[in-house]
Amino acid sequence: MARAPRRELEAAAVPPRRIALAPEDWFWATWRDLEPLPRPQPRPFDQAMAVEHYRIAAARRYFTNWERAGISLGVTGEEASFWLQAMLLDGRALEPEVVAVQLSAVDPAVLLEFEQLDRKLRERYYEFDARVWILLAALYPLDEVIGRFLAADGWIYTHRKWGSFDRELVSGFRKYVRPYLDAEELKAIRERVRPHVEPKVWLDADEAPQRLPVLFASVLGLHAELAPLVESWPDQKRSGSPTFSSDFLQLVFGLGSAACMQHHARRLGLWPDTPEYFRAWLAHTEYSALDWPLACILSQTTQPKMEALARLLTLIEAPEVAPLMLDIVLHSRIPQVGAAWLKANPGYASAGLTALADGDGSRAEAAREFLDSVKPPQTERELSGSASEGSALEWLQAAANLGPPEVPAWVRAAELPPITLDTGCLNLFQVKLLLTALRASTLDAPHPLLAVVKARAEPGSLDRFAWSLCLRWQVAGRPKRESWALAATGLLGGEYCVARLGPLARAYREQLIYWAASLAIECLRVNGSYAALVELWHFSRIPRYWKLLEVARGYVETLAQEHGLTPDLLEDRLIPACGLDASGSRIFDYGPRQFRLVFDSGSWPGVRGERGPLRADLPKPNVGDDLQRATKAREEWRRIRKQINDVMKEQTRRLEAAMLSGRRWTADDFATLLAGHPLMRHLVHRLVWASYSASGELLATFHVAEDGSYAGAENEPVAVESGAQVGVLHPVHLSEALCVKWQEQLMDHRILPLFPQTARPVYRPGESDASSTAVPGLRDISCSSQVVLQSLGRCGWRGMSVNQKGIGAHCREFTKEPEGAPTRAVLEYEPPIESLFDKKRHRVRDCYFLPGTGLSLPDTPERLPLGAIDPVVFSETLLDLTCLTALRE
């Protein structure tokens, strides 16, 4: 049903937009024509007061905090001279009190000559502070000062152990000098710097000082000189040297327009990931291009840095920020920052989220919940009288121990979707009682009132109520102490909530909010429906953070048993179709041309046009194609191809494991889940199958033709009765002649086997060995440790420790279905393998079979006679060990 647009909010007055940047921040955009800022009026200089300020700044020996010295932007010449001499004193060698005494005797009327300043800076370069620019600007001509910095024999080039001095130097000039320069001063400095700017030298330089002129150029607006350098960098270049990686973004910020800056920052993958650069981005782009800072915020791996950057977004008061703040609420670990902005700026938020709320998806739902929360309160619903006298009595009895209703302000109970009963809906007082009961509940111990409501309420209304409550909790910043709102989706929710809880749990896991992800999968477990089971299974397939995955897998096994499904049957039902149609294909439309997805003999996807050969990839669109359709088709093809390849690899492994374990499907499940599946049919087609009676007797062998029919070794039709069972055929159950017939049949049909099957080597124990417990022919064979570890490891064998002296045996576990009786093959050798680099030869002592599983040997093992071993287990064991003996030399 179409959703009506929220016109009443569109008509609301929106306050004027503004960005609360500091005045000097705007000078990051050197292309702006800005009036210079006025310098503060200097205050009278008090030398005694200045000495006291120095004592405060130098409270710790070996470190002077010049920020606490109280140096203001407006300084007299005397004060500037005093503080410059203070900075150039050797504070490390002397106690702060001694330095303070020396400063009391300083003559502030003395102006250091350039030569003296040169020598002092050479000695004190390691304690350089950017505030020195305030002092230099008050005492010397700035173009002369910068000329000395850039001179080949000046203060910088004689030192190589100066760390980030160049960045501090340019950063101080940007902050304390550039905003206050008039046009004439700026022109003089540009003319002084321009001859030194050599982009090629900067790019090829091994030593940092040669970068200084280009860094100054980015502050002074020398756009023509910077553009060729930035354009020469290849895409996705983040840094030329780890030491100077931040220089690249600083130079990009010095380009001649916001569009040019933004283009190169995105092209080079440079994020404004410091507060300084974040403000610079806003100074360039203002209300546009906010998606790049948002991506930078969400990519941060530490919560403090993520929060520090997100709070810089609060400097903007405009509708454009509202969707970003909603994303921070929904997709970050700092939802409180976004929630606080949305709450503090309802006018901007309403204007920015109105268009978003008319769409679909989780963002649109959250936007609608927020807009509902800022609407004027509706008239409270009166007591509906819908409940009968008996049900009202039951309600009051269930709610007797709750006390007065207590509901947080962010819930806005009057605005929640109504909960409908057979004769009406809950009134506001009852809704508040229900919310109070939810706050008093846990997932394993719900309040009795919830059972009364679930028994009488319409499930769909409960579903919408629970998810709306969860969304309001998210918009409020996901307060952990109010996580009962998320738990409500498990206690009251149905299919609507389940379909959203799975993606929500995965999003929380990606955001490292493990407590919320754990609670979301707990809600799925409490729901217990088949849809919840499917969502849990998808969650359990995600790698990383094993604790959550193990919990989810435990829930999957429990719920699968409750639904009468084994984990294998569940996985069969969850194999994705990857967008293929019922025939196992798909059309990619270019407009005039169409391409059909087909599979080659190895089950790898390709495409074929109406005429022409099989292609491994879709062709590029030509002049006659519909470019929009072709682009969409190519994007779908790349996505589907990757998904198909991943599923094919996983299902090939499962089918071979099914052959070894003797797994069986019912005839109906085989026809529906495998032979009739859009994707699995291409794998099933490449195998030989067998039907079995209920007692396990082999009835017939067949393969599935391309049209879905069953054909035997002589290409005769084969009928599989509905009561029969179907499994992947192992050649140990066939005669050699029938195996040869099947090989010929598959070759005639040009079918490449999915894995070695009918041509697989088969081993059986001899008649004289049936009562023996040791596999014959292996004793005293010797081979290297690398052969043992690598060849057996590839076949699924695992090492076993013997007497804690290293690995003295390997075992492989086999589980047979449907009995499920486990068996393990054990290979013992000596001496034990002590390390991966063991150079010794190891002699096989024995090979035998034991019941059960595990990596430890009992003191008195009960060896099984070879005649009692399942033929598949014996054959596969000998196949593995034959490979071992073939590589023994």
ABEGO torsion letter per residue (X at the ends): XBBBBBAAAAABBBBBBBBBBBAAAAAABAABBBBBBBBBBBBBBBAAAAAAAAAAAAABBGBBBAAAAGBBABBBAAAAAAAAAAAABBAAABBAAAAAAAAAABBAABBBBAAAAAAAAAAAAAABBAAAAAAAAAABBAAAAAAAAABAABAAAABABAEAAAAAAAAAAAAAAAAABBAAAAAAAAAAAAAABBAAAAAABABAAAAAAAAAAAAAGBAAAAAAAAAABBBGBABABAAAAAAAAAAAAABABAAAAAAAAAAAGBBBABAAAAAAAAAAAEABGAAAAAAAAAABABAAAAAAAAAAAAABBBAAAAAAAAAAAAABABAAAAAAAAAABAAAAAAAAAAAAABBEAAAAAAAAAAAAABBBBBBBBBAGABBAAAAAAAAAAAAAAEBBBBBAAAGAAABBBBBBAAEBBBAAAAAAAAAAAAABBAABBBAAAAAAAAABBAAAAAAAAAAAAAAAAAAGGBAAAAAAAAAAAAABBAAAAAAAAAAAAAAAAAGBAAAAAAAAAAAAAAGBAAAAAAAAAAAABBEGAAAAAAAAAAAAAAAAAAGBBAAAAAAAABBAGGBBAAGBBBBBAGABBBBBBBBAAGBBBBBBABEBBBABBBBBBAABBAAAAAAAAAAAAAAAAAAAAAAAAAAAAAAAAAAAGBBBBAAAAAAAAAABAAAAAAAAABBBBBBBAAGBBABBBBBBAAGBBBBAAGBBBBBBAABBBBBBBAAABBAAAAAAAAAAAAAAGBBBABBBAABBBBBBBAAAAABABBBGABGBBBBAAAAAAAAAAAGBBBBBBGGAEBABBBBBBBBOAAGBBBBBBBBBOBBBABAABABBBBBABBBBBBEBEABBBABBBBBBAAABBAAAAAAAAAAAAAAAAAAX
